[in-house]
């Protein structure tokens, strides 16, 4: 019992320390100036940008709209992965456990949906994680969400970690359908591979744009930049997953194939970035880790954007410029 109490107290103290670290960012004049520069370069997008970044080795932090909720889009696959790997740590799932795909599991904007036309496909939890994190596959993510216990279970996990600013409410398929403006999505048991385009094409453009504007203010499936960065930091410190499964997740993030023009976009060639992106109608996100050169350390960084009416490249440019600004500061002032 004393061991359990110790763990609870330690977790509470860690959450309190992380919160005070983030809250105290602007008390350092140099970091306050860095935040002002981040705000300036964020205007590359016509939308709204939120940023949370921690220099892991020193705990120095910068934050821009850090407590504001932003739609996660596919960045919500990271909290799903944390919940799934927590269940693996607890012995409730295994990485080699096989999951069968039914026709209703082939969801929109998915390589699985594009490649598998016939029944009889099963993939392991490990392979589903690989697909969801490395290439951001939507069908894989929704299968993992089911294995994780659904959106409420992932949200409960985040709250248990002191990360109340991260919440999941829908599957990827449901989220995309809401953003598209689909009003009468059939029951999941009736979903088919050929259904999605027909549903989306039937929505008038004005209804689609109205739905997009509504979703920008929807609290569902959102994260604050500060709490997303806290989650990253805890993944890095291996205090929410076993060291083995922390490494599994970090390795997958290191192999992420999406978002090459975002956090990576303006960094020196060869800079190691382990990350996870998200994109959906006016939203472009990138969250992860930057390894600085030499002994300058590492940065946990979340850049979330929303409400852009320009092509996605504008938001990507803002993310890249924000990441480079933070990178340059901590390279020049590593301690």
ZIWO-V541917 format. One line per field, one symbol per residue. phi: phi as a letter, one per 30 degrees, with the letter a starting at -180 (. if undefined). psi: psi as a letter, one per 40 degrees, with the letter a starting at -180 (. if undefined). A space follows every 10 residues. Layout:
BEGIN
phi=???
psi=???
END
This chain:
BEGIN
phi=.ddddddddd dddddddddd dddceddded dddddddded ddddcddccb bbbbdddcid bbabhdcddb edhddddded dddddddded idbbdcdcbd cceddccdhb ddddcccbdj cbbdedddde ddddchdddd ddddddddjj eddddddddd cicddcbcbb dedddddddd jdcbddeedc dbeddddddd dddeeddddd deddddcddd hbbdeddddd dedddddhcc bdeddddedd ddddceccid ccedecdeej ddbcabcaba hjcbbablbc cddhcdjbbc bbbcbaidcc eeeddddddd ddddddeddd ddbdb
psi=dddddddddd dddddddddd dddededhdd dddddddddd eeedieahhi hhhhhddeeh iihhfdeihi hdbeeedddd ddddddddde eeiidehihi hideegiifh dddddheiif hiiidddddd ddddefhddd dddddddeei dddddddddd efgeehihdi iddddddddd ehdghiidee iidedddddd dehidddddd ddddddehei fiiidddddd ddddddefee iidddddddd ddddeheife ebdedeiihe hhhhihihhh gehhihiahh hiibfeaihh hhhhiifiei iddddddddd ddddddddde ddge.
END
